[in-house]
Amino acid sequence: MADHGVFVSQQATSVSTPVLADSGIPFAIGTAPVQSAAAPGKAGIPVLCTSWDEAVEQLGYSDDWETYSLCEVMYSHFKLFASQPLILYNLLDPAEMDEEVAAQDYPVDDHQVALPLEAIASSIVVQVPGEEPESPTALEEGTDYAVRYNSDDNACIVELLGDSTSYEAETLNIAYSKVDGSGIEAADVAMAVDAVDLCMTELGVIPDLLIAPGWSGDTEVAAVMAAKAPKINGLFEGKTLIDIDSNTNRRYTEAVAVKTRNNFVDKAEVVCWPCVKLGERMYHLSTQFSGLMAEVDTGNSGIPYESPSNKNLQMDSLCLEDGTEVNLTWEQANILNSNGICTALNFMSSGWVAWGNYTACYPSNTDVKDYFIPVSRMFAWVGNTVIRTTWSKLDKPMIPRLADNIQNTFNIWLNGLTGSQYILGGRIEFLEEENPATDLMAGIMRFHIYITPPSPAQEIDFILEYDVDYLSSLFQQAA
């Protein structure tokens, strides 16, 4: 049958919309009081949080940051830097890491008994002691008592209910199990680093900042994080923030020595020393640095072209891990910087700021795309965006239209970045000399991207000169 009429068909657009890579999203490894969480996530799966309330709901909260290191990250990221999202990986599993606490009598105060926050609610067994030791009265949860957690008091509260016949009891006999994370070691943290690969499949988000406050100073942990950061999911590149232990390395000169001794010399690492305080709370510098990087990226439409250096941290003093205050001069801070260590500085009445533009590879590696934090992050971000955008092109027929589509897509995008001054210039080319016939026959296409992210203006020089010609102004008469 012959067609008779007017017909319209559609062809795929010759330019694709870039799928922008995520930037400024931390993946934090540590411990959290998940036993107190209202809606705990599944063990062994990263938890994505976009707000303080969501983090507390899924992981719980405690001011005991030494025991629960992820609480430090939660507080800093959401309360101090108001940044989101944040991905947390909790190593503490109440189902596997528990210890029984023998039954004992507790005095009741205002119809309540306060147990440690470590108590696991589902394990609690409550009885009212009888006149005879062999005749206690067993109580039922929901009928006689309720269990709740109070993070302000760092406690698990057993509260007698008004309808219970034991409401006026003065003593309760309670047995329970408590979480015990004392067996977690550096090797466990190192093994957990690979869990970052789950973020894409489980959460649909690819983080680009790996941190493990309290653990990252360990050489094994740092090495594993540095190896993983450029190969997240085997493809995507990020950075890991490392803290030099300030308990044993108490002077800035010792920090410089230990950086080399511990082999913290990778372009994937941003090395920090020492810690910071705000009020009575102490933070690992990596915690606040990651929050600051997220804040700066967010202020630049999620594009990591600007250094976090000389931007305000949320702190009022520099300190060691034991709380001892540290006073760094500008010269001392610059010595740290010149050895690839980031720190904090209070100078020029600008308040406390992050101080340092270099990744850990400086000064041994002087390739600008590796040693400047924002330049290196921009190369990673552009590369990550290229991967995500081009993935749908894989296995398409290798014809001129495919090459044109890829070139047009990225040239337009790079021109936009140039126009917004996120880069100084950029282009993509499909060069014949880089694509030998043997590669093309094997299905390999090779594109060459040229980009120039701006370097941070970390040194601005002025030259002052006495100009004798201006002496002639002495002989000029007023009009």
Steps between C-alpha positions, in 0.01 A plus 500: 500500500644839401543771764291808434540804727748708700722321748744612769780301661757594764875464506720507807641844580857540380603646837443321833439665835800443730433295812690707758703310757433545871741723690566577867326187633686334789499127565584465869603174667470457876263402778157628600256404780269323257345307789326825596379586149126524437529354148842335471634417157609155391840392635777514242318752279600869477241745630412810298396798710377839379427655839590481869166343591539233233850413622386468862198295400711247310817491711419648840713765669731540798734774621754227573689556174798295611278192508271604216715677243227542238311729740784751466455495122121530524519795736766683300344445157140581585524733799813701415521500121134439411611280211335194350494221405727291721561126476585312820628145532458361850732223615309433822255211464297431819403158370862390486680728745324458831581406857262372766457701820392288795170575670519739793274722705465867403332773707201659331499880476176666391379164362812470285832317488782640287721238336805583286433602139679179399205292626316318221128560549387167357717312750369663817330272755326676791376351825379635832693330782276298730520454874670172426790499251332214315171684446554810284216642289580502128390816319385528139620771263214711369277398790713569805789703362636676192857545379631815335838658437601846618805628313517814718564285806682231304263245649253223425190566714278225638176674603216342694157558346218651702263210438745243630441343838873553562487878427601585857787249516808640672746245359523319168713200418630540146714285275604610152762479229708800392679580179876467518712647225828466685606222265490723190852546368672691222485190281118505526492863389732423210276213389195728518644743245377280214144562621517835318427300184154419638397866494427501127292182496328542838460880517543626145769743619875492443694672783830669427642566849610203716555561873547287810556738795703339776620223269641666188837573661571127508734419213302194387170686501651800321660280235177313429300824482758658269489196274119500490436873454609513132314178417155521658293230328818442300429816297438817698758720666481674838720615784566361848563726799765372740571617857855481633478374859550805721526303822842364410595776253451806715712752311467620142851381426405149615197511269729577207730209589220247548333591168804372314566212739140375466511539122218755484613614155210411272314749280176338620575608859437830673702487822388698807661596834409550786139511637263792564263600779175694514396559857549174685474281191812369326498411130748321279609749237401257224140515627479877470705510179253266329209714620671814373575343162135401467391852596733663245397258224132566571560874475647440153210297357667175603815568299823446701709767329565709815743413779373466858811687615451841665129421559359503851489184708257462792752522784642724768834331565754260356582200719652156536276196543528525878366858487833679552488828308742560216611843386634503145664806352451584133855384431443167675172443316680568172765243585221245536350614169833482319519135602152415376318528834181701550434672831303793646612857560373806684665795326417842355183530711316269264424244770598135489540374145615184327855549378654298218450438127713190451419131485736260677706441186662843534794577494621172345249525214491838327239426233240774550209265422611283794625733772244784510186382680244685281680425172530132586136484609391670178685242291326228701160667470530550124613139462212372714252706296642366175456141621141550614403689184662260254394175666180483294710520183685177574441223243337737251618458139834677458401739222581868436171607658607348832833682495328825406242463775767449766711790377206738466363409842823565688615801298172678575527403867865608526414829330235556764748433779740744335232767468420465871875512578500163672782415259724728296437294189424150377439292188470141386657354187486167318852478358597258226853456638357384834264248339699240302309269272569202728323675790206610286464143369494380863220746585718750685435872455737745663404865560740768627362759743699814569400703808658773708338549841614819678774461758437659841666841533703391800774760450434858390817709457534876481816688406562834669743741340605854582433714191717816495295651219229587748738746670410742221162549667683721755542767231148495367306809604143473602258609228 
